[in-house]
């Protein structure tokens, strides 16, 4: 680990790697459930169940990959071998997920979705857990870590924006046969092929661009036992015994459950509840991305003046407010009718300001894991960034899977029809959709924030931890025993 400033070229290469996960995440959240439910006709319950199974399997592999990466010994270090290995199988799996054979029955569609969703998520984990851990190792400076997470977040947003812009402008644009282009089944394989290639390029650029840092990165702890499942369980117990991580872990469990519901129903809401056309959906979605990007430059000065805990809490409240408010105002008949140009302006503004708050929470949470890793090293003598990020990814994926499943069940409970046409869904069904997507999502988010109020780490505490760690390392290098009393 270096205490010096990280070169901009290294930050760029590291950040570019996040575009791959952003493309995968945004595709899964925006299109996957919608494609299988509304385009291919798979029931909401089965589609949600398939996504839940995929996320659970993926969640189990997260701490395993984290432990494997933490203990990996090679001339290419601990992180890069797995990053290189993941790229090609990830791209292939992503393509086949959106190119199922024609005329599959419900059970066959369910199996296809489950299988390839599992494969995409597994190979993404094989890349993403080492990639995240690498970011925590590139610097131990409190503010420089926030900068690294900012680069990562920025390129994630750029990847997500590219997906939305290219997706709706090129692949899902309106045609005479499909005024809502996202309902056209023929464009999805080409869409998947294009973005599979972008994901492959993003991963290779990141791995090659950070390859030069390998000699300066931390090595596996001396005496670390060979990789075993038992070791993974013990390491998971160790990281969960860290109070700060446990609180962050529990908060993220609830938060990602909320995100699962929100993401699964997002395209249903914009297509049917708000009755937006593809260009308007693009505008609203891009407004979120613009808000996220606009908020990134604020993250470093905010972390200089405020503890990350409060940045996370306030940012979360802010983003929830701008998600729920337009839906509640529509339910109370206080917004313009669908099709009114003023409605689009309101939705764009709400998305813009919501994104500015959400990005503060995202950056703060990613940076806090690096801080927790330092505290854990001081207490245990082990560097376990891979396990911390793997454990957090497990929380996110398992809980998000529950959210996908709950949303799918909810779609069936309110009798939302498959292969629907905008403007022809019953009003009471749309009202039920709005209550789930709006206040239902908001209440889950408030619970996540409430849990996080108990997060204990402050800036002053982390700075003391880092001073003691440097003293310990310097003493180890000089052959002396550090005095930490």
C-alpha positions in Angstrom: 0.0 0.0 0.0 1.3 3.4 -0.9 0.7 6.5 1.2 1.7 8.8 -1.8 -0.8 10.3 -4.2 -1.9 7.9 -6.9 -1.0 8.9 -10.5 -3.9 10.1 -12.6 -3.2 7.5 -15.2 -3.6 4.8 -12.6 -6.8 6.3 -11.3 -8.2 6.4 -14.8 -7.3 2.8 -15.5 -8.7 1.7 -12.2 -11.9 3.8 -12.7 -12.5 2.5 -16.2 -12.9 -1.0 -14.9 -16.1 0.0 -13.1 -17.8 0.6 -16.5 -18.1 -3.2 -16.9 -20.1 -3.7 -13.7 -22.2 -0.6 -14.4 -23.2 -2.0 -17.8 -24.1 -5.3 -16.2 -25.9 -3.8 -13.3 -27.9 -1.3 -15.3 -28.8 -3.9 -17.9 -30.0 -6.3 -15.1 -31.9 -3.6 -13.3 -33.4 -1.8 -16.2 -34.0 -4.4 -18.9 -33.6 -8.0 -17.7 -36.9 -8.5 -15.7 -38.8 -6.4 -18.2 -37.4 -8.4 -21.2 -38.3 -11.8 -19.7 -41.7 -10.7 -18.2 -43.1 -8.2 -20.8 -41.3 -9.2 -24.0 -40.9 -13.0 -23.7 -44.0 -13.5 -21.4 -42.3 -15.2 -18.4 -44.5 -14.8 -15.3 -43.3 -12.2 -12.8 -43.0 -14.8 -10.1 -40.7 -17.1 -12.1 -38.7 -14.2 -13.5 -38.2 -12.8 -10.0 -37.4 -16.2 -8.6 -34.7 -16.8 -11.3 -33.1 -13.5 -10.5 -33.2 -14.3 -6.8 -31.6 -17.7 -7.3 -28.9 -16.1 -9.4 -28.2 -13.4 -6.8 -28.1 -16.0 -4.0 -25.6 -18.2 -5.8 -23.6 -15.1 -6.7 -23.7 -13.9 -3.1 -22.3 -17.2 -1.8 -19.4 -16.9 -4.3 -18.5 -13.3 -3.2 -16.8 -14.1 0.1 -15.2 -17.2 -1.5 -13.7 -15.1 -4.3 -12.7 -12.5 -1.7 -10.8 -15.1 0.4 -9.3 -16.7 -2.7 -8.0 -13.3 -3.9 -6.7 -12.3 -0.5 -4.6 -15.4 -0.4 -3.5 -15.6 -4.0 0.2 -15.8 -4.6 1.7 -15.2 -8.0 4.1 -13.0 -9.9 1.0 -11.0 -11.0 -0.1 -10.4 -7.4 -3.3 -11.1 -5.6 -5.9 -9.2 -7.7 -4.9 -9.2 -11.4 -5.0 -12.9 -12.3 -8.7 -13.2 -11.5 -9.4 -9.9 -13.3 -7.8 -11.1 -16.5 -9.5 -14.5 -16.2 -13.0 -13.2 -16.0 -13.3 -11.0 -19.2 -14.1 -13.5 -22.0 -16.5 -15.8 -20.2 -18.3 -12.8 -18.8 -18.9 -11.4 -22.3 -20.1 -14.7 -23.7 -22.5 -15.3 -20.8 -23.9 -11.8 -21.1 -24.7 -12.3 -24.8 -26.5 -15.6 -24.4 -28.6 -14.3 -21.5 -30.4 -12.0 -24.0 -30.4 -14.5 -26.9 -32.5 -17.5 -25.8 -33.8 -20.0 -28.4 -37.2 -19.2 -29.9 -40.4 -20.7 -28.6 -39.2 -21.8 -25.2 -42.0 -22.7 -22.7 -42.3 -21.1 -19.3 -40.2 -23.7 -17.5 -37.5 -23.6 -20.2 -37.3 -19.8 -20.2 -37.0 -20.0 -16.4 -34.0 -22.4 -16.6 -32.3 -20.3 -19.4 -32.7 -17.1 -17.4 -31.5 -18.7 -14.2 -28.5 -20.4 -15.8 -27.1 -17.5 -17.7 -27.9 -14.9 -15.0 -25.9 -17.1 -12.6 -23.0 -17.3 -15.1 -22.9 -13.6 -15.8 -23.0 -12.8 -12.1 -20.3 -15.3 -11.2 -17.8 -14.1 -13.8 -18.5 -10.5 -12.9 -17.8 -11.4 -9.2 -14.5 -13.0 -10.3 -13.5 -9.6 -11.7 -15.3 -7.1 -9.4 -14.2 -8.4 -5.9 -10.5 -8.2 -6.7 -11.0 -4.9 -8.6 -12.7 -3.3 -5.5 -10.1 -4.7 -3.2 -7.4 -3.3 -5.5 -8.8 0.2 -5.0 -8.4 0.0 -1.2 -4.7 -1.0 -1.7 -3.7 1.7 -4.0 -3.5 4.4 -1.2 -4.0 4.6 2.5 -4.7 8.4 2.5 -8.1 9.2 3.8 -9.0 11.7 1.1 -7.1 10.0 -1.7 -9.3 6.9 -1.1 -12.4 9.1 -1.6 -10.8 10.3 -4.9 -10.3 6.7 -6.1 -13.8 5.8 -5.3 -14.9 9.0 -7.1 -13.0 7.9 -10.3 -14.6 4.5 -10.0 -18.0 5.9 -9.5 -17.6 8.4 -12.4 -16.7 5.7 -14.9 -19.5 3.5 -13.5 -21.9 6.4 -14.3 -20.3 6.9 -17.7 -20.9 3.2 -18.4 -24.4 3.4 -17.2 -25.1 6.5 -19.3 -23.7 4.8 -22.4 -26.0 2.0 -21.8 -29.0 4.3 -21.6 -28.0 6.6 -24.5 -27.0 3.9 -26.9 -29.7 1.5 -25.7 -32.7 3.8 -26.3 -31.2 5.8 -29.2 -29.9 2.9 -31.3 -31.4 -0.4 -30.2 -34.8 0.5 -28.5 -35.8 3.5 -30.6 -39.5 3.7 -31.5 -40.6 2.1 -34.8 -44.0 1.9 -36.5 -44.4 -1.7 -35.2 -43.0 -0.9 -31.7 -43.7 2.6 -30.5 -42.2 1.5 -27.2 -39.0 0.1 -28.6 -38.1 -1.8 -25.4 -40.9 -4.2 -26.3 -39.2 -5.3 -29.6 -37.8 -8.8 -29.1 -35.6 -8.7 -32.2 -33.1 -6.0 -31.0 -32.0 -7.6 -27.7 -29.3 -10.0 -29.0 -27.6 -7.2 -30.9 -27.9 -5.0 -27.8 -26.3 -7.7 -25.7 -23.4 -8.4 -28.2 -22.5 -4.7 -28.3 -22.3 -4.2 -24.6 -20.6 -7.6 -24.0 -17.7 -6.3 -26.1 -17.7 -3.0 -24.1 -17.5 -4.9 -20.8 -14.6 -7.0 -22.1 -12.7 -3.9 -23.2 -13.4 -2.2 -19.8 -12.0 -5.1 -17.8 -8.8 -5.5 -19.9 -8.1 -1.8 -19.9 -8.4 -1.7 -16.1 -6.3 -4.8 -15.5 -3.5 -3.8 -18.0 -3.5 -0.1 -16.9 -3.0 -1.0 -13.2 -0.6 -3.9 -13.8 2.4 -1.7 -13.1 1.3 -1.2 -9.5 1.6 -5.0 -8.7 5.1 -4.8 -7.1 3.9 -2.1 -4.7 0.7 -3.8 -3.5 0.4 -5.7 -0.2 1.2 -9.4 -0.2 -0.7 -12.2 1.4 -0.3 -12.3 5.2 2.6 -14.6 6.3 1.4 -18.0 7.4 -2.0 -17.7 5.7 -3.4 -21.2 5.4 -4.2 -22.6 2.0 -7.6 -21.8 0.5 -10.3 -23.9 2.0 -14.0 -23.4 2.6 -13.4 -23.6 6.3 -11.0 -20.7 6.0 -13.6 -18.7 4.2 -16.1 -19.3 7.0 -13.5 -18.3 9.6 -12.6 -15.2 7.7 -16.3 -14.3 7.3 -16.8 -14.7 11.0 -13.8 -12.5 11.6 -15.0 -9.6 9.4 -18.5 -9.8 10.8 -17.1 -9.5 14.3 -16.0 -6.0 13.3 -18.8 -3.7 14.7 -18.4 -1.0 12.1 -18.6 -3.5 9.3 -21.6 -5.4 10.8 -23.6 -2.2 11.0 -22.7 -1.2 7.4 -23.4 -4.8 6.3 -26.9 -4.8 7.9 -27.7 -1.4 6.6 -26.7 -2.5 3.1 -28.8 -5.6 3.3 -31.9 -3.5 3.7 -30.7 -0.9 1.3 -30.1 -3.4 -1.5 -33.4 -5.1 -0.9 -35.0 -1.7 -1.6 -32.8 -1.2 -4.7 -33.9 -4.7 -5.9 -37.6 -3.7 -5.8 -36.9 -0.3 -7.2 -34.8 -1.6 -10.1 -37.1 -4.4 -11.0 -40.2 -2.2 -11.3 -38.4 0.9 -12.8 -39.1 0.2 -16.5 -42.7 -0.9 -15.6 -43.3 2.4 -13.9 -41.8 4.6 -16.7 -43.5 2.6 -19.5 -46.9 2.1 -18.0 -47.5 4.3 -14.9 -45.9 7.5 -16.3 -46.6 6.4 -20.0 -43.3 7.7 -21.2 -42.0 7.0 -24.7 -38.4 5.7 -25.2 -36.9 9.2 -25.6 -38.6 10.4 -22.4 -37.4 7.3 -20.5 -33.9 8.1 -21.8 -34.2 11.7 -20.6 -35.4 10.7 -17.1 -32.8 8.0 -16.7 -30.0 10.3 -18.0 -31.1 13.0 -15.5 -30.2 10.5 -12.7 -26.8 9.9 -14.3 -26.2 13.7 -14.7 -27.1 14.2 -11.1 -24.7 11.4 -10.0 -21.9 12.9 -12.1 -22.6 16.4 -10.9 -22.4 15.2 -7.3 -19.0 13.5 -7.7 -16.9 16.7 -7.5 -18.7 17.4 -4.2 -17.6 14.2 -2.6 -14.0 15.0 -1.8 -14.7 18.5 -0.2 -17.6 17.0 1.7 -15.3 14.2 3.1 -12.8 16.9 4.1 -15.4 18.7 6.2 -17.8 16.0 7.4 -17.6 12.4 8.6 -18.5 9.8 6.0 -21.3 8.5 8.3 -23.3 11.8 8.0 -22.6 12.1 4.3 -24.1 8.7 3.8 -27.2 9.4 5.9 -28.0 12.8 4.5 -27.3 11.6 0.9 -29.7 8.7 1.4 -32.5 10.8 2.8 -32.1 13.2 0.0 -32.3 10.6 -2.8 -35.3 8.9 -1.2 -37.2 12.1 -1.0 -36.8 12.8 -4.7 -37.8 9.2 -5.6 -40.9 9.1 -3.5 -42.3 12.6 -3.8 -43.3 12.6 -7.5 -45.1 9.3 -7.1 -47.0 10.5 -4.0 -47.9 13.7 -5.7 -49.4 11.8 -8.7 -51.3 9.5 -6.4 -52.8 12.6 -4.8 -53.5 14.1 -8.2 -51.2 17.0 -7.7 -49.1 16.5 -10.8 -49.9 17.2 -14.5 -51.5 14.4 -16.5 -49.4 11.9 -18.5 -48.3 13.4 -21.8 -48.1 16.9 -20.4 -44.6 18.4 -21.1 -44.6 19.8 -17.6 -44.6 16.3 -16.2 -41.4 15.4 -18.0 -39.7 18.5 -16.6 -40.8 17.6 -13.1 -39.5 14.0 -13.4 -36.2 15.1 -14.9 -35.6 17.6 -12.1 -36.5 15.1 -9.4 -34.2 12.5 -11.0 -31.4 15.1 -11.2 -31.5 16.1 -7.6 -32.1 12.5 -6.4 -28.9 11.4 -8.2 -26.9 14.2 -6.6 -27.8 12.8 -3.2 -27.4 9.2 -4.1 -23.8 9.5 -5.3 -22.7 10.9 -1.9 -24.0 7.7 -0.3 -22.4 5.5 -2.9 -18.9 7.1 -2.6 -19.1 7.3 1.2 -20.0 3.6 1.6 -17.2 2.4 -0.8 -14.6 4.6 1.0 -15.8 3.4 4.5 -14.9 -0.2 3.6 -11.3 0.8 3.1 -11.4 2.5 6.5 -12.8 -0.5 8.1 -10.1 -2.7 6.5 -7.5 -0.5 8.2 -9.1 -0.8 11.6 -9.4 -4.6 11.1 -5.7 -4.8 10.2 -4.7 -3.0 13.4 -6.8 -5.3 15.5 -6.1 -8.6 13.8 -2.9 -8.1 11.8 -4.7 -9.2 8.6 -5.4 -7.3 5.4 -8.7 -8.6 4.2 -10.1 -6.1 1.7 -11.2 -8.9 -0.5 -13.3 -10.5 2.2 -14.8 -7.1 3.3 -15.8 -6.2 -0.3 -16.9 -9.8 -0.9 -19.0 -9.8 2.2 -20.5 -6.5 1.2 -21.2 -7.7 -2.3 -22.9 -10.8 -0.7 -25.2 -8.5 1.3 -26.0 -6.5 -1.8 -26.7 -9.4 -4.0 -28.6 -11.6 -1.6 -30.8 -8.7 -0.5 -31.2 -7.4 -4.0 -32.3 -10.8 -5.1 -35.0 -10.8 -2.4 -36.1 -7.4 -3.8 -36.3 -8.8 -7.3 -38.3 -11.8 -6.1 -40.7 -9.6 -4.0 -41.2 -7.3 -7.0 -42.0 -10.3 -9.2 -44.4 -11.7 -6.8 -45.9 -8.2 -6.4 -46.4 -7.9 -10.1 -48.4 -11.1 -10.1 -50.4 -10.3 -7.0 -51.6 -7.0 -8.5 -52.5 -9.0 -11.7 -50.2 -6.9 -13.9 -50.6 -8.5 -17.4 -47.6 -9.7 -19.4 -46.9 -8.5 -22.9 -48.9 -5.4 -22.1 -49.5 -2.3 -24.2 -49.0 1.2 -22.7 -52.3 2.9 -22.1 -54.3 -0.4 -21.9 -53.4 -1.5 -18.3 -56.2 -1.0 -15.8 -55.9 2.1 -13.6 -56.3 0.3 -10.3 -53.4 -2.0 -11.3 -51.2 1.0 -12.0 -52.2 2.5 -8.7 -51.1 -0.6 -6.9 -47.8 -0.6 -8.9 -47.2 3.0 -7.7 -47.8 2.2 -4.0 -45.2 -0.6 -4.2 -42.7 1.4 -6.3 -43.1 4.7 -4.3 -43.9 4.6 -0.6 -43.1 0.9 -0.4 -39.5 1.5 -1.6 -39.2 4.6 0.6 -40.1 2.8 3.8 -37.5 0.1 3.2 -34.9 2.8 2.5 -35.7 4.6 5.7 -35.1 1.4 7.6 -31.7 1.1 6.0 -30.7 4.6 7.0 -32.0 4.1 10.6 -29.7 1.1 11.1 -26.7 3.1 9.9 -27.1 5.7 12.6 -25.1 3.3 14.9 -22.0 3.3 12.6 -19.1 4.1 15.0 -16.1 5.2 12.9 -15.1 8.8 12.7 -12.4 10.6 10.7 -10.3 11.2 13.8 -10.4 7.6 14.8 -9.3 6.4 11.3 -6.5 8.9 11.3 -5.2 7.5 14.6 -5.5 3.9 13.3 -3.5 4.8 10.2 -0.7 6.5 12.3 -0.5 3.3 14.4 -0.4 1.1 11.3 2.5 3.1 9.8 4.4 2.9 13.1 3.9 -0.9 13.1 5.0 -1.2 9.4 8.0 1.0 9.9 9.0 -1.0 13.0 8.6 -4.3 11.1 10.8 -3.1 8.3 13.5 -2.0 10.7 13.3 -5.3 12.6 11.8 -3.8 15.7 8.5 -4.5 17.5 6.1 -1.6 17.4 5.0 0.0 20.6 1.3 0.7 20.3 0.6 1.4 23.9 
